[in-house]
Amino acid sequence: MPRLQRLKTLLATTLMGWVLVCASAGAAESIAVIVAQDTPNISLNAATLRDIYLKKIFLDDHNREYIPLNLPADHVLRRAFSLALFNKGAQELQRYWNQRYFHGITPPYVLASPQAVVQFVAKTPGAIGYVMPCNIDDRVKQVLALPIPPSEQEALEKLCPSPAAASGAITSE
């Protein structure tokens, strides 16, 4: 009986470890596009989001102005977002905005941190932003998940450490 109990414990521990690994891997595989919790249901795809961020679409289906938000140009999440959505880096997008500026169209607002994005989105009708899933709270909701480019995966994992890594639950022996 003690041997059977040890086997059950080992299986349960292994299963729990796999669940934690899978859960943490899923969280670090996407960038969450967010709007305020009370925003009427909207359906977004990457092409529509791209047009919102390039300011080719200005109003939603309820005639509310979209207010796209960015993080600073040197922020790792902004770099990943730009690559995921536009397949371009900050330099290429800067050239785009320099051209648009002469037509009276300004780039998205820039906020200092993911926490500032969540706060602004929660309080501002029409605001749309992006954060890591671990930054989402009950004031906002995710409306789209963008896959993280493989080149940015490791850098973004540092923004949202997995619960297992943070607690030390998974260790190597």
ZAMARGU-4260 file (C-alpha; in steps of 0.2 Angstrom, whole numbers, plus 5000, padded with zeros to 4 digits):
<rodrens>
0) 5000/5000/5000 | 5014/5013/5004 | 5021/5010/4987 | 5004/5013/4978 | 5002/5029/4988
5) 5020/5035/4983 | 5015/5031/4965 | 4999/5041/4966 | 5008/5055/4974 | 5021/5055/4960
10) 5008/5055/4947 | 4998/5069/4955 | 5014/5079/4957 | 5019/5076/4939 | 5002/5080/4932
15) 5001/5096/4943 | 5018/5101/4936 | 5012/5099/4918 | 4996/5109/4921 | 5007/5123/4928
20) 5019/5122/4913 | 5005/5122/4900 | 4996/5136/4909 | 5011/5147/4910 | 5016/5143/4892
25) 4999/5148/4886 | 5000/5165/4895 | 5016/5169/4887 | 5011/5165/4869 | 5000/5180/4866
30) 4998/5199/4867 | 4981/5204/4874 | 4971/5218/4865 | 4960/5226/4878 | 4945/5238/4879
35) 4935/5244/4894 | 4924/5231/4903 | 4909/5240/4899 | 4913/5242/4880 | 4899/5235/4870
40) 4904/5218/4861 | 4915/5221/4847 | 4923/5209/4836 | 4941/5212/4830 | 4953/5203/4819
45) 4971/5207/4816 | 4967/5217/4799 | 4954/5228/4808 | 4966/5231/4822 | 4980/5236/4810
50) 4968/5249/4802 | 4963/5256/4819 | 4982/5258/4824 | 4986/5265/4807 | 4972/5277/4809
55) 4963/5271/4794 | 4947/5267/4804 | 4942/5280/4816 | 4925/5275/4823 | 4918/5259/4829
60) 4900/5252/4825 | 4893/5263/4838 | 4901/5279/4831 | 4912/5280/4845 | 4930/5286/4841
65) 4944/5273/4843 | 4958/5279/4854 | 4973/5267/4850 | 4987/5267/4863 | 5005/5262/4862
70) 5019/5259/4874 | 5035/5268/4872 | 5045/5264/4856 | 5059/5255/4866 | 5047/5244/4876
75) 5049/5226/4873 | 5030/5223/4872 | 5028/5238/4859 | 5042/5229/4848 | 5033/5213/4849
80) 5016/5221/4846 | 5023/5230/4830 | 5031/5214/4824 | 5015/5204/4827 | 5003/5216/4819
85) 5012/5225/4806 | 5027/5214/4803 | 5038/5230/4805 | 5049/5237/4817 | 5048/5254/4825
90) 5059/5263/4812 | 5048/5258/4798 | 5033/5263/4807 | 5040/5280/4811 | 5043/5283/4793
95) 5024/5279/4790 | 5019/5292/4804 | 5031/5305/4797 | 5021/5304/4781 | 5004/5304/4789
100) 5008/5319/4800 | 5009/5330/4785 | 4991/5325/4782 | 4985/5330/4799 | 4985/5312/4806
105) 4994/5309/4822 | 5000/5292/4829 | 4992/5283/4843 | 4995/5290/4861 | 5010/5283/4870
110) 5008/5278/4888 | 5023/5274/4900 | 5018/5256/4905 | 5006/5242/4903 | 4998/5247/4920
115) 4995/5265/4913 | 4987/5257/4897 | 4975/5246/4908 | 4970/5262/4918 | 4968/5273/4903
120) 4958/5260/4894 | 4947/5256/4909 | 4942/5275/4911 | 4941/5281/4893 | 4927/5276/4881
125) 4934/5270/4864 | 4952/5267/4871 | 4960/5251/4864 | 4977/5245/4870 | 4988/5230/4872
130) 4996/5221/4887 | 5002/5204/4892 | 4988/5193/4899 | 4994/5194/4917 | 4991/5213/4917
135) 4972/5211/4914 | 4961/5215/4928 | 4942/5216/4930 | 4941/5234/4923 | 4946/5228/4906
140) 4942/5214/4894 | 4952/5205/4881 | 4945/5206/4863 | 4959/5199/4853 | 4975/5189/4856
145) 4990/5192/4845 | 5003/5178/4844 | 5020/5183/4850 | 5033/5183/4837 | 5046/5169/4842
150) 5060/5182/4842 | 5052/5191/4856 | 5046/5176/4866 | 5060/5176/4879 | 5060/5194/4882
155) 5041/5195/4885 | 5042/5180/4897 | 5051/5192/4909 | 5036/5203/4910 | 5024/5190/4916
160) 5034/5176/4926 | 5024/5160/4927 | 5016/5157/4944 | 5026/5141/4945 | 5043/5150/4942
165) 5038/5164/4954 | 5033/5152/4968 | 5048/5140/4965 | 5035/5125/4962 | 5045/5118/4948
170) 5063/5114/4952 | 5077/5104/4943 | 5085/5090/4953
</rodrens>
